[in-house]
Amino acid sequence: MPKSETLLMSYIVCDLLSKSDQTVAHEAWVKIIEGMQEDFKKAGALRQTVSQIWNRKGTFKLGFMW
């Protein structure tokens, strides 16, 4: 299977106030993606990831990459 050429990549950082806000934001995002996954695929999205950013103690961040 030939590898697709990526034409666009987007990375968004979301700053949150607490660990519980971070958990709620992640769960909400998963629900959004599950409901729209087929539409994103049809539009050409190859992958989407969510990651926790650990670069500073006491901060709560999520990174979203398309």
C-alpha positions as CSV (number, residue, x, y, z in Angstrom):
1,M,0.0,0.0,0.0
2,P,1.6,3.3,-1.0
3,K,2.1,5.9,1.7
4,S,-0.1,9.0,1.4
5,E,1.5,12.4,1.1
6,T,0.5,14.6,4.0
7,L,-0.4,18.1,2.7
8,L,-1.4,19.7,6.0
9,M,-0.7,19.2,9.6
10,S,-2.2,21.1,12.5
11,Y,-1.1,21.1,16.2
12,I,-3.3,22.8,18.9
13,V,-2.3,23.2,22.5
14,C,-5.1,23.5,25.1
15,D,-4.2,25.0,28.5
16,L,-6.5,23.9,31.4
17,L,-6.9,24.9,35.0
18,S,-6.8,21.5,36.7
19,K,-6.3,17.8,36.3
20,S,-10.0,17.3,36.4
21,D,-10.6,19.9,33.7
22,Q,-8.0,18.1,31.6
23,T,-9.8,14.7,32.1
24,V,-13.1,16.2,31.1
25,A,-11.7,17.9,28.0
26,H,-10.0,14.7,26.9
27,E,-13.3,12.7,27.4
28,A,-15.3,15.4,25.5
29,W,-12.8,15.4,22.6
30,V,-13.0,11.6,22.3
31,K,-16.8,11.8,22.0
32,I,-16.6,14.5,19.4
33,I,-14.1,12.5,17.3
34,E,-16.0,9.2,17.6
35,G,-19.1,10.9,16.2
36,M,-17.4,12.6,13.3
37,Q,-14.6,10.1,12.5
38,E,-16.1,9.0,9.2
39,D,-16.6,12.6,8.1
40,F,-13.0,13.4,8.9
41,K,-11.8,10.3,6.9
42,K,-13.9,11.3,3.9
43,A,-12.4,14.8,4.1
44,G,-8.9,13.2,3.8
45,A,-7.8,13.1,7.5
46,L,-5.1,10.4,7.9
47,R,-4.9,10.4,11.7
48,Q,-5.6,12.4,14.8
49,T,-3.9,12.1,18.2
50,V,-4.4,13.7,21.7
51,S,-1.4,13.8,24.1
52,Q,-0.8,15.1,27.5
53,I,2.0,17.7,27.7
54,W,4.2,17.3,30.7
55,N,6.7,20.1,30.2
56,R,6.1,22.0,33.5
57,K,5.1,20.9,37.0
58,G,1.6,22.2,38.0
59,T,0.4,22.8,34.4
60,F,-2.3,20.9,32.6
61,K,-2.1,20.8,28.9
62,L,-3.4,18.7,26.0
63,G,-2.0,18.6,22.5
64,F,-4.2,17.8,19.5
65,M,-2.4,16.8,16.3
66,W,-4.1,16.3,12.9
